[in-house]
Amino acid sequence: MIMALLSGLLCLCACQKITSSGKARGASPPAAPYDVKPLLQLLRPGEQARIERQLKLPGGLGGLPLYEMDLALDVSGSRLAGSYILHYPNRTGKPLASLPLLLHPNAPLELGVKHAAELKVTAAKTLKGPAVAAVENKRPTLVELRFARPLPPGKWVKLRVTFEGRMRRLPSDSNDIFAQALSSLGVGGGGTGASDYGLLAVGDGIATVASAYPMVAPHLGGKFDTDSPGLFGDLAYNDLANFRLRTTVPAGHTIATNLVELPKVKKIGTGQPVFTSVGAAVRDLVLVAGHDLRRSSRRLGPVRVSSIYRAEDVAAGRRMLATTAQALALYQQRFGPYPYTEMDVAEATLVGGAGGVEFPGMVLVAGMFYRKPSRSSNPLAMLTRLMGNLGGALGGAAGDGAGGAGKGSTRMDRMVTEMGAFVTAHEVAHQYFAGLVGSDCRNHPAVDEPLAQFAAAEYMKASMGQRRARRLVAMNIKANYGIYRMLGGDDMPAAQPLSQFPSALAYAAIVYGKAPYFYHALRDRLGAARFNKALRHAVDSNRFKLITLDDWLRSLRRGAGGSPEVDRLARRYFHERHGDEDLGVDGSGDAVLTLMMGKETMAQLKQGTAVLGMKPADLFRMLMGKMAGGVGSTRQGLDPPDSLRQLEKMQKQLKLP
């Protein structure tokens, strides 16, 4: 059935194919073999000229690769089938004997995870240019198309690639924040700990289809980057490309993409709708689909900001819209104009500990931030409530004294709402880092993630006020490092590839927790005005490029007038080990637990744990396990039944209600 839908879609759209706009003449760069104009409506006025000046593209934006893609989704059957015509220019500067295609949804399969999503190339042939002589499956995430003769530099090849996939079906509790907390600790999930984060999956009424096509590997440093996937961190970074997408879904379903959806919707088969979406100069493709998705929008100058969410999550969906619009407005003031005409935030069923995932023009935010955690029946929720009861019985802030359990639940709901705002602001910041300013997320993760953390902190301060935001910011940034140190992890450099971090917790601690404070320290040294000018210069200098951390720091230094403070502080925060001193935490755990629980509750917890001959940090180490070391140890986490027994024992010994 799914292949029949795709065949119908191909027939319907055959007359819509983008046509040639000209042929190469003489020694000048060949004209694009397609008309780029219909795709430009995703770009704001003037942005096309800016990009073409910045990148010096032969043929302008028509010199970018184009994916003309047809996609059919069978949501109930968790399947997809697709086909695209790829117009690809050889800009490598040398003859191209083969073209590598990456299949990112297969990363968990490659790492040994069972029952993961899967994508496979079923056929590939040349429509114009050197023939495809072989389709070689190098590994689950890499397919190479070998040409019968090399494609000369500066020439185009036109290929048709067909593919099909299986979407992962997610558990019913995938949007329970406590279930996801356990999952991120490796409890109940088994396997290797690797996750696709639910980026090709169906769960809780939402289908998420992200990076779910065989994409040409990015070309950086004179070669295609076809490195194997890692256990954690972002799955992909990409070169710029243009897209025309036609998607058919079951009748009654609708979609939202990171492109511009054209208003006219056609139908095929027995009523399946066909949505057409277009876009230029984007690094990836993502869509969400569902039968009860709703959209709320508002204008931010020339940008339409939209929130897409399940009908029952309307209050949270509108809250996410406000956060996205406000964050984008602030970032445009600080970092320069957002390049696209649309900015979407979409509810998605994300797993594996992911709170959000970014794509150019669209960010996905986990459904767990759209739900009230006080309604959860997960064992970890029970444990948290029991700890709240304990704090309340002891007179601590966690339970607010008499009747504290109910107030503690209200506080928990508010905390998760605020955390959702921080996550959303973080993902919107990724529109600049690494959407606008592209970077290799696997070899240079210290480029985009610390900047997104810093930007999110700036948004929270602007929206909540310095005083209210201070603790929330520390909980979302500094606490990553503090918890890691409490669990026995050692400080290490942030400027290293993902593969050099021993665990996901170590990566989060150093890149998300320590490195963002480089920007706070630099602002203190330069002053706010000079710092903001340097940051804006660095963004403007690197729009739409792929850069390294050294490239970024050079631009920042130039923007700061050559200040040696940039290099000095970069060494300290990215290459050296001063985290304890700079963040004011250490391995004892006292600082981070006081941050998390408040001074009064921390004092009361010390009293309670002393009865068991323990310190508060000992209790948390018992609950969370030894997570800070090697990759395998990330799966040795919390055991809810044992933890409940320990806390019940504490209550009994203290003769608490």
Secondary structure as UniProt FT lines:
FT   HELIX           2..13
FT   HELIX           14..16
FT   TURN            26..27
FT   HELIX           37..42
FT   TURN            45..46
FT   HELIX           47..55
FT   TURN            58..59
FT   HELIX           60..63
FT   STRAND          66..74
FT   TURN            75..78
FT   STRAND          79..89
FT   STRAND          96..102
FT   HELIX           104..106
FT   HELIX           107..110
FT   TURN            111..112
FT   TURN            114..115
FT   STRAND          118..128
FT   STRAND          132..139
FT   TURN            140..141
FT   STRAND          142..151
FT   TURN            153..154
FT   STRAND          156..166
FT   STRAND          168..169
FT   TURN            172..175
FT   HELIX           177..184
FT   TURN            185..189
FT   TURN            191..192
FT   TURN            197..198
FT   STRAND          200..203
FT   TURN            204..205
FT   STRAND          206..210
FT   STRAND          215..216
FT   STRAND          219..220
FT   TURN            221..222
FT   STRAND          223..224
FT   STRAND          241..248
FT   TURN            251..252
FT   STRAND          254..257
FT   STRAND          260..261
FT   STRAND          266..268
FT   TURN            269..271
FT   STRAND          272..282
FT   STRAND          286..290
FT   STRAND          293..300
FT   TURN            301..302
FT   STRAND          303..310
FT   HELIX           311..313
FT   HELIX           314..335
FT   STRAND          342..348
FT   TURN            352..353
FT   STRAND          356..359
FT   TURN            360..361
FT   STRAND          362..366
FT   HELIX           367..370
FT   HELIX           373..375
FT   HELIX           379..393
FT   TURN            394..395
FT   TURN            397..400
FT   TURN            402..403
FT   HELIX           404..429
FT   TURN            430..432
FT   TURN            434..436
FT   STRAND          437..439
FT   TURN            441..443
FT   TURN            445..447
FT   HELIX           448..464
FT   HELIX           466..476
FT   HELIX           478..486
FT   TURN            487..488
FT   HELIX           498..500
FT   HELIX           504..507
FT   HELIX           508..514
FT   TURN            515..516
FT   HELIX           517..526
FT   HELIX           528..541
FT   TURN            542..544
FT   STRAND          546..547
FT   HELIX           549..559
FT   TURN            560..561
FT   HELIX           564..570
FT   HELIX           571..575
FT   HELIX           579..583
FT   TURN            587..588
FT   HELIX           590..597
FT   HELIX           599..610
FT   TURN            611..613
FT   HELIX           616..624
FT   HELIX           631..635
FT   HELIX           640..653
FT   TURN            654..655
//
